[in-house]
Amino acid sequence: MSSSTSPSRRNVLRTAANGFGALAAEYLLQRELSANPLAARAPHFAPKAKRVIFLFMVGAPSSIDMFDPKPALTKFAGQKLPASFGKIVSQFTDGSTTLLPSPWEFKRHGQSGLPISTLSPHVAQCADDLCVVRSFYTESVVHAPAMYQVHSGRILTGHPSMGAWVTYGLGSPADNLPAYVVMPQPEGTPEGGTPCWSSGFLPAVYQGTLLRSGPSPILHLKPPEGVTPDRQKNTLELLQKLNKMDSTAGDSEHAARIAAYELAFKMQSAAPEAVDLTKESEATKKLYGLDEDRTREFGTRLLLARRLVERGVRFVQIYHGGGPVSIQWDAHKDLVQNHEKMAGMSDKPVAGLLRDLKARGLLDDTLVIWGSEFGRLPMSEGGNGRDHNPHGYTMWFAGGGAKGGTTVGETDEFGLHGIGERYHMRDFHATVLHMLGLDQHKLFYLHNGRNEKLTDFGGNPIQKVYS
């Protein structure tokens, strides 16, 4: 039989993939891997955290209405921003509008007395677990580029996301579940789209694996009707033999693809149990808000995140908001309606996640991050909304060695600019890597003749967050 008519091993593999379901094709078949690329690896030094849950609030919540109180906004309500601040131009406003006070009251909570607004009554009860950093900044007033900077350190696409870098550096202790999981809003992805969880120039195995909402977060886990476990095992053994026949010295691609099939086989038994929420107690479901219509969907994803990290998943990225503007924190008009809707959907589930992790002893080494692409301006837009503010905004950390009940950094009296110690996304990423025991300068990948890093030429870990 000539080479033009003989069945190629690649085609045999692709045909066999149908027997493992679309999951293998979607998640694993297309990966260009080295052998065991996700095997757990030791960190560079003793870590404070072993895993990450990143809660990303799509559209940008207003820091000055949630975690950064500004009495001056009430005192000078209806007046223009002082001329000393200069002309502040955002995406839709030119800086000429008047100051808008916060519609919500701030109260101090916990033994730490951390100020949190009435917009977040449930998270407020977890105040002593939060390290609130108020002076982050990004470099674009447009959603997508700012999202790319938060996720990958750059405002342009093509660079690996933080989750990809973390799994590249540490691998995963779970050999039967994805290392990096992404759960978007069911109504749609954030404006930045797939580059937010891309592996960029890293091997594709480090890209985030999407899980959908609903009772079956992972599609096609069940083998086709009539395909028994023994039949699948026999197929794998045949593929292994073909691999040995076709592989050449130094060529790890074929072996890696076979390993990918083996992982898909393992997932068929492990993943259904991991995503089965029926085994959770009614008290736990209630803690996450699964008993209420407005919190059920987001609470389900956060409960699923807890189940995944306790089974070894390294990095879970969850989006609250996405798709239509009506399901985003993008309050260009009617700030009250928008934020009360979005906070009402997320506040109880987020607090439930923190409490559940803490009760199970997981919060000590699970780093939970809450943040977005930027904040919102102190001036009004359209009289009752706020435009984008990348100059100074809040993200908070909990668990994983974060110093709870503290604030780090500050913004000016109106919450416009970070003042004193301002923190770039390089500093944010350097901090997360450090808490995971990774040296930002030792975590690199040779690309186009340059040792590329998440923090580019380097960031400064924010020691006040964890020391």
Secondary structure, DSSP 8 states (H G I E B T S, - for coil): --TTTS--HHHHHHHHHHHH-HHIIIIIIT----SSTTB----SS--S-SEEEEEEETT---GGGTTS--HHHHHTTTSB--GGG-----SS--S-SBB---SS-EEEETTTTEEEETT-HHHHTTGGGEEEEEEE--S-SSHHHHHHHHHHSSSSSSS--HHHHHHHHH-BS-SSS-SEEEE-BTTB--TT-GGGG--TTS-GGGS-EE--SSS-SSTT-S--TT--HHHHHHHHHHHHHHHHHH--TT--HHHHHHHHHHHHHHHHHHHHHHT-GGGS-HHHHHHTTTTSHHHHHHHHHHHHHHHHHTTT--EEEEEE--SSGGGSS--SS-HHHHHHHHHHHHHHHHHHHHHHHHHTT-GGGEEEEEE-S-EE-SB-BTTTB--EE-SSEEEEEESTT--TTEEE-EE-TTSSSEESS-B-HHHHHHHHHHHTT--TTT--EEETTEEE-TTTT-----HHHH-
